[in-house]
């Protein structure tokens, strides 16, 4: 089975470089175009089922990708973006916002999730998805968010054990994993 994991398209807050976290923000015009481009890139890859975060930006991206496929879309709250607590709405260029991205530093997030807590949630979700769908489907698409893709990368490639370089996850980035 392949897991195809996609970050949603661009939102107005992405344009403004504000941390959205679990704030429910729709795609902007650029994000809609990005989702359409991603749909085109994936047109020759069969998809059996789509699992999406409940946030509108992820659902919109999933629905655009699914327009010509009409496969089942499951909304799963466990695919939601990380709760950034007091950092939601903050400019994501602030140094503290960069600090909360590091797995090894695991900076506490007031009224939100630290990196390790969120990563464990993503790992548990991916364990469940693989257990439930591995012998049932060939390709499962998960439409989620930037922190989700970062954590999924750690799931498949190992968590950082020393100071890591933070890799920026692009809007509509597609990561594919064999499971």
JOSULZI-V462536 format. One record per residue. N is the residue number from 1. PHI is phi in degrees with one decimal (999 if undefined). PSI is psi as a letter, one per 20 degrees, with the letter a starting at -180 (999 if undefined). OMEGA is omega in degrees with one decimal (999 if undefined). Layout:
n->N phi->PHI psi->PSI omega->OMEGA
n->N phi->PHI psi->PSI omega->OMEGA
//
This chain:
n->1 phi->999 psi->q omega->172.9
n->2 phi->-110.5 psi->p omega->169.5
n->3 phi->-103.2 psi->p omega->178.2
n->4 phi->-106.8 psi->o omega->-173.7
n->5 phi->-113.2 psi->p omega->-173.9
n->6 phi->-125.0 psi->p omega->169.0
n->7 phi->-86.8 psi->q omega->179.1
n->8 phi->-57.7 psi->r omega->175.4
n->9 phi->-73.5 psi->r omega->-174.3
n->10 phi->-67.5 psi->q omega->174.8
n->11 phi->-118.1 psi->r omega->176.8
n->12 phi->-62.6 psi->h omega->178.6
n->13 phi->-67.1 psi->h omega->173.9
n->14 phi->-61.6 psi->g omega->178.9
n->15 phi->-61.1 psi->h omega->-179.8
n->16 phi->-82.1 psi->i omega->-178.5
n->17 phi->58.2 psi->l omega->176.9
n->18 phi->-108.3 psi->q omega->178.1
n->19 phi->-73.6 psi->o omega->-176.5
n->20 phi->-90.2 psi->h omega->-176.3
n->21 phi->54.3 psi->c omega->-177.3
n->22 phi->-95.1 psi->j omega->173.5
n->23 phi->-65.8 psi->p omega->-172.8
n->24 phi->-89.7 psi->n omega->-174.8
n->25 phi->-117.2 psi->p omega->179.8
n->26 phi->-77.4 psi->r omega->172.8
n->27 phi->-64.7 psi->q omega->169.2
n->28 phi->-94.7 psi->a omega->-177.7
n->29 phi->-59.1 psi->g omega->177.9
n->30 phi->-61.4 psi->g omega->179.3
n->31 phi->-62.4 psi->h omega->177.1
n->32 phi->-63.9 psi->g omega->177.9
n->33 phi->-64.4 psi->g omega->177.5
n->34 phi->-61.1 psi->g omega->179.2
n->35 phi->-64.1 psi->h omega->177.7
n->36 phi->-65.1 psi->g omega->177.2
n->37 phi->-64.4 psi->h omega->178.7
n->38 phi->-67.1 psi->g omega->175.5
n->39 phi->-55.5 psi->g omega->-180.0
n->40 phi->-65.5 psi->g omega->179.3
n->41 phi->-61.6 psi->h omega->-176.2
n->42 phi->-93.6 psi->j omega->-170.5
n->43 phi->-59.1 psi->h omega->-178.9
n->44 phi->-96.1 psi->j omega->177.0
n->45 phi->-103.6 psi->o omega->178.0
n->46 phi->-65.8 psi->p omega->177.5
n->47 phi->-126.0 psi->p omega->-176.9
n->48 phi->-91.1 psi->h omega->-176.6
n->49 phi->-157.8 psi->q omega->177.2
n->50 phi->-121.1 psi->p omega->173.9
n->51 phi->-113.5 psi->p omega->-178.0
n->52 phi->-130.8 psi->q omega->169.6
n->53 phi->-61.2 psi->q omega->177.7
n->54 phi->-75.8 psi->i omega->-178.1
n->55 phi->-72.7 psi->p omega->-171.0
n->56 phi->-55.8 psi->h omega->-178.0
n->57 phi->-64.4 psi->h omega->177.4
n->58 phi->-75.3 psi->g omega->179.4
n->59 phi->-62.0 psi->g omega->178.8
n->60 phi->-61.6 psi->g omega->179.1
n->61 phi->-61.2 psi->g omega->179.4
n->62 phi->-61.9 psi->g omega->-178.6
n->63 phi->-65.7 psi->h omega->178.1
n->64 phi->-65.5 psi->g omega->179.1
n->65 phi->-62.5 psi->h omega->-176.5
n->66 phi->-88.0 psi->i omega->-172.6
n->67 phi->-50.5 psi->g omega->-178.3
n->68 phi->-98.6 psi->j omega->-176.5
n->69 phi->-99.8 psi->g omega->-176.9
n->70 phi->55.0 psi->l omega->174.4
n->71 phi->-91.5 psi->r omega->-180.0
n->72 phi->-62.4 psi->p omega->172.7
n->73 phi->-113.3 psi->p omega->178.0
n->74 phi->-109.3 psi->p omega->174.6
n->75 phi->-89.1 psi->p omega->-178.2
n->76 phi->-126.7 psi->o omega->-177.9
n->77 phi->-59.4 psi->h omega->-179.0
n->78 phi->-72.4 psi->i omega->178.2
n->79 phi->-91.2 psi->j omega->-178.3
n->80 phi->-67.7 psi->q omega->177.9
n->81 phi->-65.3 psi->r omega->177.9
n->82 phi->-62.6 psi->p omega->175.7
n->83 phi->-77.1 psi->o omega->-176.4
n->84 phi->-91.5 psi->j omega->174.4
n->85 phi->48.8 psi->c omega->-175.8
n->86 phi->-66.0 psi->i omega->-178.3
n->87 phi->-87.8 psi->i omega->179.6
n->88 phi->-64.6 psi->p omega->-177.7
n->89 phi->91.1 psi->i omega->-180.0
n->90 phi->-76.0 psi->q omega->173.5
n->91 phi->-58.3 psi->p omega->-176.4
n->92 phi->-77.1 psi->j omega->174.4
n->93 phi->-90.4 psi->i omega->178.3
n->94 phi->-60.4 psi->p omega->-176.4
n->95 phi->-57.5 psi->g omega->-179.1
n->96 phi->-62.8 psi->h omega->177.8
n->97 phi->-65.9 psi->h omega->175.4
n->98 phi->-64.1 psi->h omega->-179.1
n->99 phi->-61.9 psi->h omega->-176.4
n->100 phi->-73.6 psi->i omega->178.0
n->101 phi->-78.4 psi->h omega->-172.7
n->102 phi->-81.1 psi->p omega->176.3
n->103 phi->-65.7 psi->g omega->-174.4
n->104 phi->-68.1 psi->h omega->179.9
n->105 phi->-83.6 psi->h omega->177.6
n->106 phi->44.5 psi->l omega->-178.8
n->107 phi->-64.4 psi->p omega->176.9
n->108 phi->-61.4 psi->q omega->179.0
n->109 phi->-120.9 psi->o omega->-178.7
n->110 phi->-60.3 psi->p omega->-178.9
n->111 phi->62.6 psi->k omega->-179.4
n->112 phi->-146.4 psi->a omega->-177.2
n->113 phi->-107.6 psi->p omega->171.3
n->114 phi->-74.9 psi->r omega->-173.5
n->115 phi->-60.8 psi->g omega->-176.8
n->116 phi->-69.0 psi->h omega->177.4
n->117 phi->-63.9 psi->g omega->179.1
n->118 phi->-63.6 psi->g omega->-179.1
n->119 phi->-60.4 psi->g omega->177.3
n->120 phi->-61.9 psi->h omega->178.4
n->121 phi->-61.9 psi->g omega->178.5
n->122 phi->-64.9 psi->g omega->179.6
n->123 phi->-60.3 psi->g omega->179.0
n->124 phi->-62.1 psi->g omega->177.9
n->125 phi->-61.7 psi->g omega->-179.5
n->126 phi->-63.9 psi->h omega->174.3
n->127 phi->-55.9 psi->g omega->-178.7
n->128 phi->-65.3 psi->g omega->179.9
n->129 phi->-62.0 psi->g omega->-179.8
n->130 phi->-64.4 psi->g omega->179.8
n->131 phi->-60.6 psi->g omega->-175.8
n->132 phi->-76.5 psi->h omega->-169.5
n->133 phi->-112.9 psi->i omega->-172.3
n->134 phi->-56.4 psi->g omega->-178.5
n->135 phi->-96.2 psi->j omega->-176.6
n->136 phi->-109.8 psi->h omega->-175.4
n->137 phi->-130.9 psi->q omega->174.8
n->138 phi->-85.8 psi->g omega->-175.0
n->139 phi->-136.4 psi->p omega->178.0
n->140 phi->-116.5 psi->p omega->177.6
n->141 phi->-100.8 psi->p omega->175.7
n->142 phi->-116.6 psi->p omega->178.5
n->143 phi->-107.0 psi->o omega->-174.4
n->144 phi->-144.2 psi->c omega->-166.7
n->145 phi->-138.3 psi->r omega->-175.4
n->146 phi->-59.0 psi->g omega->179.4
n->147 phi->-63.9 psi->h omega->177.9
n->148 phi->-63.5 psi->g omega->179.8
n->149 phi->-62.0 psi->g omega->178.0
n->150 phi->-61.1 psi->g omega->179.9
n->151 phi->-66.4 psi->h omega->177.4
n->152 phi->-63.2 psi->h omega->176.0
n->153 phi->-59.6 psi->g omega->177.0
n->154 phi->-67.1 psi->h omega->178.4
n->155 phi->-58.4 psi->g omega->-174.9
n->156 phi->-87.3 psi->h omega->-174.3
n->157 phi->-115.4 psi->i omega->-179.5
n->158 phi->96.9 psi->q omega->179.1
n->159 phi->-75.5 psi->q omega->177.7
n->160 phi->-62.6 psi->q omega->178.3
n->161 phi->-113.2 psi->i omega->174.2
n->162 phi->-138.6 psi->r omega->-176.4
n->163 phi->-48.4 psi->p omega->-175.8
n->164 phi->-103.7 psi->r omega->172.2
n->165 phi->-90.1 psi->p omega->179.9
n->166 phi->-79.5 psi->p omega->178.1
n->167 phi->-95.5 psi->p omega->178.6
n->168 phi->-75.5 psi->p omega->177.5
n->169 phi->-92.1 psi->p omega->-177.2
n->170 phi->-83.0 psi->q omega->173.4
n->171 phi->-62.6 psi->p omega->-177.9
n->172 phi->61.0 psi->k omega->172.1
n->173 phi->-64.0 psi->p omega->180.0
n->174 phi->-117.3 psi->p omega->174.2
n->175 phi->-116.9 psi->p omega->-178.1
n->176 phi->-121.0 psi->p omega->-178.5
n->177 phi->-127.6 psi->p omega->171.7
n->178 phi->-86.5 psi->p omega->177.9
n->179 phi->-125.6 psi->999 omega->999
//
